Structure formats: C-alpha cells, structure tokens
C-alpha cells in the first residue's frame, strides 16, 4: 500500500494562516473614498477659517436681533463682549469639528484598509450620525451645507461598498 504525499500548495486558492488574503476592489475603493472624504472635510475646514470673519458677523447680527427681541420682552440680553465671545466660540467649534471630521475619515480609512470588522461597524455608526447632522443643517443656505451633502454622499457610497458580499468575505477571512 502506497500513500500519496500531501499537496505542497503550488496551485491552491486557500489562504494559509500566515498569508494575507487579497484585498477586494470594493475595500480599495472604499478606502480611497474615505481619503477623499478627509480631503473634503479639510477643504471645508479651510473655507470655514477663510470666511471666519463673515461667520462671526453673521453670528453677531443674529445675536443682536435676539437681544432686541429679548429686550422688548423684558428678558435678559447679552453684552457686546458676550456676543463677540459667542461668535469666536462658534468659529472655533466649527474648526474643531472639521479637524475631528478629517481625523475620523483618516482613522476609518486606515482601519478599514486593514480589514477590521469593528471599523466597518464604526464607519456605519459614524455615517448614521452624519445623516442626522445633515438633516439638522439641510435647511440652511450656505456653501458648508453643499460640502456636508457631498461628504454625506461619499459616506453613503463608502458604506455600501463596505457591506458588499466580497468585502464581507474578505473581512471574514481576516477574522479567522
């Protein structure tokens, strides 16, 4: 009785435990879209900083109108210094939010490029939060809403790609 030797893996499609499975095109495209989303968020943050004086003026005008309404109603009003602080704080919060957005896009691109299942879930949750924010800002007429909407569309395509069958198979191979 003779035994056949074990195959040596020359033509096998199976991935050994030490070898990384090939990354599907859906993951590569999703990662590129996440990097594009980071670029959009960075551009939006830069535009916010460039137009910070206009933003401050708009906030101060709105606060002064609210002051006039409150004064007629006998309610408390803001001082000029408080209005200036409010306008500055608003611009700072927009800038910080933009930087956080850039960092989240980059983090998700890095983690999803590695094939992490948790990153796909976190990206989906962040997209859900972004959807809620889009609904909240949709009524405003400004260029920032356009950037936000384009970023949302990039996120939508990214999430669809991350949940495609071949991406799920790739992540499943990575988990084992």
Residue, then its C-alpha position, 0 to 999 in steps of 0.5 A: x500500500x502506497x500513500x500519496x504525499x500531501x499537496x505542497x500548495x503550488x496551485x491552491x486558492x486557500x489562504x494559509x494562516x500566515x498569508x494575507x488574503x487579497x484585498x477586494x476592489x470594493x475595500x480599495x475603493x472604499x478606502x480611497x473614498x474615505x481619503x477623499x472624504x478627509x480631503x473634503x472635510x479639510x477643504x471645508x475646514x479651510x473655507x470655514x477659517x477663510x470666511x471666519x470673519x463673515x461667520x462671526x458677523x453673521x453670528x453677531x447680527x443674529x445675536x443682536x436681533x435676539x437681544x432686541x427681541x429679548x429686550x422688548x420682552x423684558x428678558x435678559x440680553x447679552x453684552x457686546x463682549x458676550x456676543x463677540x465671545x459667542x461668535x469666536x466660540x462658534x468659529x472655533x467649534x466649527x474648526x474643531x469639528x472639521x479637524x475631528x471630521x478629517x481625523x475620523x475619515x483618516x482613522x476609518x480609512x486606515x482601519x478599514x484598509x486593514x480589514x477590521x470588522x469593528x471599523x466597518x461597524x464604526x464607519x456605519x455608526x459614524x455615517x448614521x450620525x452624519x445623516x442626522x447632522x445633515x438633516x439638522x443643517x439641510x435647511x440652511x443656505x450656505x456653501x458648508x451645507x453643499x460640502x456636508x451633502x457631498x461628504x454625506x454622499x461619499x459616506x453613503x457610497x463608502x458604506x455600501x461598498x463596505x457591506x458588499x458580499x466580497x468585502x464581507x468575505x474578505x473581512x471574514x477571512x481576516x477574522x479567522 
